[in-house]
Amino acid sequence: MKIFAPFAGIVRYHVEEGEKVSAGDIIATVEATKLEAPVHTPGPGVVTQLRMEPFSDVVGGDELATIGEV
């Protein structure tokens, strides 16, 4: 499954590639001026790829991560 940025801002990751995650885990946060949105996983899996460098500028809809099957 692919995880996308909810809006433009700076992405901060809370996981590393290869890490197992459960449904609802926060894998990243997108921060904009006085606004912060946690990015949750919709289901369990393994973080197979972080698509952006940590603290990169992102636009809403940018792919942040790929979660593969356990």
ChimeraX attribute file (.defattr): number of C-alpha atoms within 10 A of each C-alpha:
attribute: neighborCount
match mode: 1-to-1
recipient: residues
	/A:1	15
	/A:2	13
	/A:3	20
	/A:4	18
	/A:5	22
	/A:6	18
	/A:7	16
	/A:8	15
	/A:9	21
	/A:10	18
	/A:11	25
	/A:12	20
	/A:13	19
	/A:14	13
	/A:15	15
	/A:16	13
	/A:17	13
	/A:18	14
	/A:19	13
	/A:20	17
	/A:21	21
	/A:22	15
	/A:23	11
	/A:24	12
	/A:25	17
	/A:26	17
	/A:27	22
	/A:28	22
	/A:29	20
	/A:30	25
	/A:31	19
	/A:32	14
	/A:33	7
	/A:34	5
	/A:35	8
	/A:36	14
	/A:37	16
	/A:38	18
	/A:39	22
	/A:40	17
	/A:41	22
	/A:42	16
	/A:43	15
	/A:44	17
	/A:45	19
	/A:46	18
	/A:47	22
	/A:48	17
	/A:49	15
	/A:50	20
	/A:51	14
	/A:52	16
	/A:53	12
	/A:54	14
	/A:55	14
	/A:56	12
	/A:57	16
	/A:58	21
	/A:59	16
	/A:60	12
	/A:61	12
	/A:62	16
	/A:63	16
	/A:64	24
	/A:65	22
	/A:66	18
	/A:67	23
	/A:68	17
	/A:69	11
	/A:70	11
